[in-house]
């Protein structure tokens, strides 16, 4: 199963909105074949592994399939994987995590068992969940998994007082940031960042066959039609102002304009945004934004994870990381997260934090009742 999880990682930048799944076929203690989920419309991991075995002339009757997510039992963009496994004569399937998709949700396991296939489930379930938090979140709560990416000095400054921030962190940290962009379905920012920096927000520092959608929160729809991110790749602009003529011009350049309701603070309703994204198959949202938008997301309890890069510099006066709409009255009421890891990247440090309540709710929604199950 550890090998299957490693293989699943090869779908990290590829399979969205489908989950990242790996499958390893074994018989008599010998490896036969393996596969991972391909681009949307392509083979799922199980079928990919079976095709690899067939291409090598290997018989899969009596084999064991180690799969990081329950095989599907329904017709979606591709036929059911359970049927392929049964036809191939696989005698045992070991599943890491039950599929939280309501169309599957144990049905794949039941179908295999009814066909006489032995099924064992729960091996490294937490590791499979950690590979697919966005897919599992969308399937269970209807909204994507959202993380904030930030780069700051040791004293928490994201830019000098005049806004200059290139570059607080070094090349290694910036490359790692592009890896997080590449795995997301959507890279999201606010109009303030676009107006100040005119960013591209695409993936350039790592190799990927799929660019994430770029999204801009722009309540008053002031985005310039000459912004650099409008380059022919998909862009979604979220606004509260209707301007049909401008929207039509942008549509011709692959920009989708989405009108959302206004929230209590006068900006766009962030919960409505997240619901809309979940309805449109967005699994993971990578946010690179200013202190105000980051603060609004934190205050709305929509931040599931942080990916923060800390440079060994002290800037003193400068722009801060988060601007909460209301001050924290008591330390006990401050938004709190848990550290996941700390990794040195060149001269910088990457810190990851996760919302413990959101993670535990996701575990429970995926049937992981034992808080200590798995290693992630």
PAKEBA-192131 format. One record per residue (C-alpha): residue number from 1; residue in three letters; y, z, x. Coordinates in pm, 1 decimal, decimal comma, always signed. Each point is the difference from the previous one (the first is absolute). Layout:
! PAKEBA-192131
NUM|ala|Y|Z|X;
...
This chain:
! PAKEBA-192131
1|unk|+0,0|+0,0|+0,0;
2|unk|+236,4|+62,2|+290,0;
3|unk|-55,3|-361,7|+101,8;
4|unk|+67,2|-113,5|-356,3;
5|unk|+329,8|+189,3|+2,7;
6|unk|+96,0|-165,7|+328,7;
7|unk|-85,5|-339,7|-147,0;
8|unk|+206,3|+80,5|-311,0;
9|unk|+298,7|+55,8|+226,2;
10|unk|-2,2|-372,7|+77,5;
11|unk|+121,7|-58,0|-357,5;
12|unk|+301,1|+228,3|+51,0;
13|unk|+255,7|-283,1|+9,0;
14|unk|-207,3|-242,8|-205,2;
15|unk|-151,7|+109,9|-328,5;
16|unk|+292,4|+128,7|-211,1;
17|unk|+2,5|+53,6|-293,2;
18|unk|-376,5|+43,5|+35,3;
19|unk|-126,1|+308,4|+184,1;
20|unk|-100,6|-9,4|+366,4;
21|unk|-377,4|+13,8|-6,2;
22|unk|-264,3|-35,6|+269,2;
23|unk|-372,8|-62,3|-36,8;
24|unk|-275,4|+28,8|+261,7;
25|unk|-355,7|-118,3|-65,4;
26|unk|-280,3|+180,3|+182,3;
27|unk|-380,0|-18,5|-14,0;
28|unk|-246,8|+207,2|+195,5;
29|unk|+279,9|+152,3|+203,4;
30|unk|+117,1|-344,5|+111,8;
31|unk|+339,7|-150,0|-78,9;
32|unk|-19,9|-324,3|-198,4;
33|unk|+354,2|-99,0|-97,1;
34|unk|+337,7|+131,7|-108,8;
35|unk|+305,0|-112,4|-191,3;
36|unk|+338,6|+109,5|-129,9;
37|unk|+210,4|-95,0|-300,6;
38|unk|+174,6|-333,9|+41,6;
39|unk|+327,2|-123,8|-146,9;
40|unk|+41,2|+14,6|-377,6;
41|unk|-245,0|-243,2|-156,5;
42|unk|-226,7|+8,9|+305,1;
43|unk|-323,0|+186,0|+55,0;
44|unk|-25,0|+374,4|-40,6;
45|unk|-154,0|+194,8|+287,5;
46|unk|-354,5|+4,9|-138,2;
47|unk|-12,0|-374,7|-65,1;
48|unk|+158,7|-70,9|+336,5;
49|unk|-271,2|+203,9|+173,5;
50|unk|-275,9|-169,2|-200,4;
51|unk|+141,1|-342,5|+89,1;
52|unk|+5,5|+96,3|+368,2;
53|unk|-363,9|+106,5|-18,0;
54|unk|-96,5|-324,7|-174,9;
55|unk|+189,3|-208,0|+256,2;
56|unk|-209,3|+161,4|+272,5;
57|unk|-324,3|-57,6|-191,0;
58|unk|-61,4|+370,7|-58,1;
59|unk|-195,6|+133,4|-297,1;
60|unk|+179,5|+288,3|-175,5;
61|unk|-291,3|+111,4|-221,1;
62|unk|-55,0|+372,4|+46,3;
63|unk|+330,0|+43,6|+185,2;
64|unk|+248,0|+285,5|-39,7;
65|unk|+363,2|-82,9|-66,8;
66|unk|+261,5|+249,0|+118,1;
67|unk|+314,0|-66,2|-205,6;
68|unk|+328,1|+189,0|+21,6;
69|unk|+78,1|-46,9|-371,5;
70|unk|-226,6|-29,6|-303,0;
71|unk|-102,2|-364,9|-53,9;
72|unk|+170,7|-161,5|-298,8;
73|unk|-196,7|-77,1|-314,7;
74|unk|+247,3|-220,9|-185,2;
75|unk|+131,6|-354,3|+15,9;
76|unk|+350,8|+2,1|+146,5;
77|unk|+123,5|-267,2|+238,2;
78|unk|-356,5|-4,7|+137,1;
79|unk|-347,0|+70,9|-148,2;
80|unk|-147,5|+354,0|+5,8;
81|unk|-113,2|+120,9|+340,3;
82|unk|-281,8|+205,3|-154,9;
83|unk|-166,7|-322,1|-117,5;
84|unk|+17,4|-144,8|+350,7;
85|unk|-155,6|+313,5|+150,0;
86|unk|-279,9|+1,4|-257,7;
87|unk|-74,5|-370,4|+50,4;
88|unk|-10,2|+56,8|+376,4;
89|unk|-275,1|+259,2|-43,1;
90|unk|+195,6|+290,7|+146,6;
91|unk|-203,5|+314,8|-67,8;
92|unk|+260,3|+268,3|+74,0;
93|unk|+378,3|+20,5|-16,7;
94|unk|+196,6|+283,0|+161,1;
95|unk|+350,0|+28,2|-145,6;
96|unk|+287,2|+194,7|+152,2;
97|unk|+233,6|+19,1|-301,0;
98|unk|-44,1|-71,8|-368,6;
99|unk|+236,2|-277,0|-110,2;
100|unk|+287,9|+153,4|-202,3;
101|unk|+59,4|-333,0|-176,4;
102|unk|-70,7|+76,4|-368,5;
103|unk|-187,8|-331,4|-20,2;
104|unk|-247,8|+134,8|+257,1;
105|unk|+17,5|+383,3|+19,1;
106|unk|-369,6|+61,7|+49,1;
107|unk|-114,7|-313,5|-178,8;
108|unk|-93,8|-173,0|+322,3;
109|unk|-215,6|+292,0|+108,4;
110|unk|-163,7|+17,4|-343,1;
111|unk|-73,4|-373,0|+2,4;
112|unk|-165,6|+22,4|+341,9;
113|unk|-211,8|+297,2|-101,3;
114|unk|-109,3|-172,0|-319,7;
115|unk|-124,3|-287,8|+216,6;
116|unk|-210,1|+240,3|+208,8;
117|unk|+236,6|+24,5|+295,7;
118|unk|+35,8|+344,3|+153,7;
119|unk|+365,4|+105,2|+18,5;
120|unk|+147,7|+291,1|+196,0;
121|unk|+370,9|+70,5|-29,4;
122|unk|+263,7|+220,5|+161,7;
123|unk|-56,4|-60,0|+372,4;
124|unk|+344,1|+3,9|+170,3;
125|unk|+172,5|-31,9|-336,1;
126|unk|+324,7|+145,2|+135,8;
127|unk|+11,7|-260,2|+275,7;
128|unk|-36,2|-279,4|-252,1;
129|unk|+274,5|+154,0|-212,4;
130|unk|+227,7|+28,4|+304,0;
131|unk|-47,6|-372,6|+57,5;
132|unk|+89,3|-82,0|-361,3;
133|unk|+248,9|+256,6|-133,9;
134|unk|+211,4|-270,1|-163,7;
135|unk|-282,4|-170,4|-187,6;
136|unk|-138,1|+335,0|-113,7;
137|unk|+344,4|+124,9|-104,2;
138|unk|+69,1|-314,5|-201,0;
139|unk|-335,7|+23,7|-173,3;
140|unk|+26,6|+370,4|-87,1;
141|unk|+369,3|+75,1|-54,4;
142|unk|+136,6|-350,2|-56,7;
143|unk|+244,6|+3,6|+291,6;
144|unk|-26,9|-97,5|+368,7;
145|unk|-21,8|+228,8|+301,1;
146|unk|+344,8|+22,7|+160,7;
147|unk|+95,3|+100,0|+351,7;
148|unk|+336,3|+30,0|+170,1;
149|unk|+37,3|-142,2|+348,3;
150|unk|+275,9|+149,3|+211,0;
151|unk|+120,4|-11,7|+358,8;
152|unk|+217,9|+281,8|+125,8;
153|unk|+120,4|+194,2|+298,1;
154|unk|-143,3|+341,6|+80,9;
155|unk|+285,4|+158,9|-194,4;
156|unk|-70,1|-205,4|-310,7;
157|unk|+264,9|-272,6|+30,2;
158|unk|-85,9|-353,4|-112,2;
159|unk|+317,9|-163,4|+134,0;
160|unk|+327,7|+66,7|+173,1;
161|unk|+298,6|+88,2|-222,9;
162|unk|+100,7|-368,3|-10,3;
163|unk|-347,1|-102,6|-117,8;
164|unk|-139,8|-140,0|+326,2;
165|unk|-373,1|+70,7|+27,0;
166|unk|-149,9|-273,2|+221,2;
167|unk|-197,8|+133,9|+157,6;
168|unk|-61,6|+371,6|-41,8;
169|unk|-372,0|-41,2|+58,6;
170|unk|-177,9|-211,5|+259,3;
171|unk|-203,5|-317,9|-28,4;
172|unk|-335,6|+174,9|-46,3;
173|unk|+127,2|+193,8|-299,3;
174|unk|+162,1|-308,5|-152,2;
175|unk|-324,9|-196,4|+37,4;
176|unk|-190,1|+279,1|-170,7;
177|unk|+252,9|-9,2|-282,5;
178|unk|-83,8|-366,7|-52,7;
179|unk|-366,8|+94,2|-35,9;
180|unk|+96,9|+221,2|-292,5;
181|unk|+207,4|-281,0|-147,4;
182|unk|-295,2|-237,0|+34,5;
183|unk|-239,4|+221,0|-196,7;
184|unk|+240,3|+45,6|-292,0;
185|unk|+23,2|-217,6|-309,2;
186|unk|+376,4|+52,8|-20,9;
187|unk|+267,1|+87,7|+256,7;
188|unk|+282,7|+163,5|-194,5;
189|unk|+359,3|+74,7|+90,6;
190|unk|+334,1|+60,4|-167,4;
191|unk|+295,8|-232,6|-28,7;
192|unk|+200,6|+224,1|+233,0;
193|unk|-240,2|-73,4|+285,1;
194|unk|+8,0|-373,2|-76,3;
195|unk|+379,7|-10,5|-3,8;
196|unk|+29,9|+207,1|+318,7;
197|unk|-279,5|-149,3|+212,2;
198|unk|-101,1|-331,1|-163,5;
199|unk|-366,3|+67,2|+94,7;
200|unk|-293,3|-239,9|-28,1;
201|unk|-250,1|+277,0|-87,2;
202|unk|-293,1|-227,3|+83,2;
203|unk|-291,4|+55,6|+238,3;
204|unk|+62,2|-148,1|+343,4;
205|unk|-133,1|+237,8|+264,3;
206|unk|-366,5|-15,9|-105,9;
207|unk|-223,2|-287,9|-101,3;
208|unk|-64,1|-34,1|-372,0;
209|unk|-100,5|-280,3|-234,2;
210|unk|+185,8|+156,8|-293,7;
211|unk|+363,0|+102,5|-22,7;
212|unk|+80,0|+283,9|-239,8;
213|unk|+246,6|-60,1|-279,5;
214|unk|+351,2|+123,0|+82,6;
215|unk|+175,8|+206,2|-269,6;
216|unk|+363,7|+104,0|-40,0;
217|unk|+140,4|+263,9|-235,2;
218|unk|+333,1|-147,9|-104,4;
219|unk|+135,2|+166,3|-314,8;
220|unk|+313,1|-216,0|-26,4;
221|unk|-166,7|-322,1|+124,1;
222|unk|+241,1|-53,6|+290,1;
223|unk|-260,5|-142,4|+239,0;
224|unk|+140,9|-294,3|+192,6;
225|unk|-179,8|-325,9|-60,1;
226|unk|+32,7|-55,3|+375,7;
227|unk|-183,3|+320,3|+100,9;
228|unk|-249,8|-60,8|+280,3;
229|unk|-294,0|+137,8|-197,4;
230|unk|+37,9|-289,1|-246,4;
231|unk|-200,5|-240,0|+213,0;
232|unk|-251,7|-152,2|-240,8;
233|unk|-254,6|+282,2|+12,3;
234|unk|-30,4|+213,8|-314,5;
235|unk|+285,2|+244,8|-64,3;
236|unk|+36,2|+227,9|-301,6;
237|unk|+345,3|+126,8|-95,6;
238|unk|+13,8|+296,7|-236,3;
239|unk|+324,3|+33,9|-191,7;
240|unk|+159,5|+127,7|-319,8;
241|unk|+251,2|-284,8|-27,8;
242|unk|-89,9|-327,2|-166,8;
243|unk|+141,7|-314,5|+164,8;
244|unk|-218,5|-284,8|-119,7;
245|unk|+173,7|-271,2|+203,8;
246|unk|-35,3|+190,4|+327,7;
247|unk|-357,5|+93,3|-84,2;
248|unk|-83,3|-367,4|-60,9;
249|unk|+149,6|-103,0|+333,5;
250|unk|-197,6|+266,8|+178,3;
251|unk|-319,8|-88,3|-185,8;
252|unk|+16,8|-345,2|+158,1;
253|unk|-24,5|+178,4|+335,4;
254|unk|-302,9|+214,6|-94,7;
255|unk|+203,6|+305,6|-102,3;
256|unk|-108,2|+183,5|-314,3;
257|unk|+266,0|+204,6|-177,8;
258|unk|-132,0|+297,0|-197,6;
259|unk|+224,5|+191,7|-239,6;
260|unk|-80,6|+370,7|-22,1;
261|unk|+153,9|+286,1|-197,9;
262|unk|+259,1|+230,0|+153,0;
263|unk|-100,1|+354,7|+81,0;
264|unk|+182,8|+326,9|-60,3;
265|unk|+199,1|-24,3|+322,6;
266|unk|+137,7|-346,8|-68,6;
267|unk|-235,5|-184,2|+232,1;
268|unk|-315,3|-183,5|-93,8;
269|unk|-276,6|+207,1|-155,6;
270|unk|-238,4|+54,8|+289,1;
271|unk|-292,7|+109,5|-221,1;
272|unk|+45,8|-321,3|-202,2;
273|unk|-3,0|-196,4|+325,6;
274|unk|-326,5|+159,4|+107,4;
275|unk|-162,6|-67,7|-336,5;
276|unk|+109,6|-364,1|+16,4;
277|unk|-142,3|-35,9|+350,2;
278|unk|-331,4|+148,8|-110,0;
279|unk|-17,9|-245,4|-288,4;
280|unk|+54,8|-286,0|+245,9;
281|unk|-285,8|+89,7|+237,5;
282|unk|+203,9|+166,6|+273,3;
283|unk|-223,7|+248,1|+181,3;
284|unk|+216,8|+128,3|+285,0;
285|unk|+378,2|+15,4|+37,8;
286|unk|+160,7|+28,5|+342,6;
287|unk|+358,6|+124,0|-25,3;
288|unk|+259,6|-58,7|+271,3;
289|unk|+328,9|+118,0|-143,0;
290|unk|+304,5|+216,1|+45,7;
291|unk|+36,1|+371,4|-59,0;
292|unk|+112,0|-35,8|-362,1;
293|unk|-298,1|-201,3|-124,2;
294|unk|-243,1|+209,8|+202,3;
295|unk|+153,4|+312,3|-150,2;
296|unk|-26,5|-139,7|-351,7;
297|unk|-369,3|-82,3|+51,0;
298|unk|-68,8|+348,2|+136,5;
299|unk|+190,2|+164,8|-286,8;
300|unk|-197,0|-206,4|-253,3;
301|unk|-326,2|+118,7|+164,1;
302|unk|-107,1|-359,3|+64,9;
303|unk|-63,1|+28,5|+375,1;
304|unk|-369,5|+24,6|+79,2;
305|unk|+22,6|-28,7|+377,0;
306|unk|+241,6|-20,0|+293,6;
307|unk|-28,4|-203,6|+318,3;
308|unk|+270,6|+131,9|+228,7;
309|unk|+81,8|-106,5|+355,8;
310|unk|+186,7|+254,5|+211,3;
311|unk|+180,8|-100,1|+317,9;
312|unk|+62,4|+253,3|+281,5;
313|unk|+376,4|-31,4|-39,9;
314|unk|+273,6|+221,0|-142,1;
315|unk|+284,4|-182,3|-176,5;
316|unk|+198,1|+290,5|-138,0;
317|unk|+233,1|-150,5|-256,6;
318|unk|-162,5|-284,0|-190,0;
319|unk|-167,5|-105,7|-321,0;
320|unk|-267,5|+223,2|-145,8;
321|unk|-350,6|-78,5|-118,0;
322|unk|+3,1|+113,5|-362,7;
323|unk|+282,0|+61,6|-247,1;
324|unk|-143,0|+193,4|-293,2;
325|unk|+197,0|-37,1|-325,4;
326|unk|+20,4|+380,2|-29,7;
327|unk|-4,0|+260,0|+276,8;
328|unk|-310,7|+210,5|+52,0;
329|unk|+80,8|+346,7|-134,0;
330|unk|-297,8|+184,5|+148,7;
331|unk|-231,8|-77,9|+289,3;
332|unk|-294,3|+61,8|-230,8;
333|unk|+115,1|-281,7|-230,1;
334|unk|+44,1|-263,4|+272,7;
335|unk|-216,6|-313,8|-33,0;
336|unk|-299,8|+73,2|+222,6;
337|unk|-260,2|-220,7|+167,7;
338|unk|-290,1|+52,7|+238,8;
339|unk|-29,7|-149,0|+348,4;
340|unk|-285,4|-245,4|+49,8;
341|unk|+35,7|-94,6|+364,9;
342|unk|+232,5|-38,7|+294,6;
343|unk|-41,1|-298,4|+233,1;
344|unk|+202,1|-84,5|+309,6;
345|unk|+110,7|-363,4|+10,3;
346|unk|+167,2|-74,9|+330,6;
347|unk|+284,3|+246,7|+30,7;
348|unk|+7,4|+75,3|-373,9;
349|unk|-205,6|+210,5|-237,0;
350|unk|-139,0|-112,7|-334,7;
351|unk|-40,7|+275,3|-257,5;
352|unk|-184,7|-54,4|-327,0;
353|unk|+32,2|+227,5|-300,2;
354|unk|-161,9|-13,7|-342,2;
355|unk|+77,6|+157,3|-335,3;
356|unk|-287,7|+248,9|-43,0;
357|unk|+21,8|+10,6|-379,0;
358|unk|-5,5|-377,1|-33,4;
359|unk|-293,6|-30,8|+238,6;
360|unk|-204,7|+267,3|-174,9;
361|unk|+71,1|-157,6|-339,8;
362|unk|-119,5|-332,8|+137,1;
363|unk|-318,1|+156,8|+135,5;
364|unk|-74,4|+159,8|-335,0;
365|unk|+73,5|-322,3|-188,7;
366|unk|-253,6|-174,7|+224,4;
367|unk|-267,3|+257,2|-77,0;
368|unk|+26,1|+193,0|+326,4;
369|unk|-28,3|+350,1|-141,9;
370|unk|-68,9|+176,2|+331,4;
371|unk|+327,8|+36,2|+190,2;
372|unk|-192,7|+4,9|+328,5;
373|unk|-205,0|-316,4|-61,3;
374|unk|+40,0|-264,8|+268,5;
375|unk|+212,4|-0,6|+311,2;
376|unk|+333,5|-157,9|-99,3;
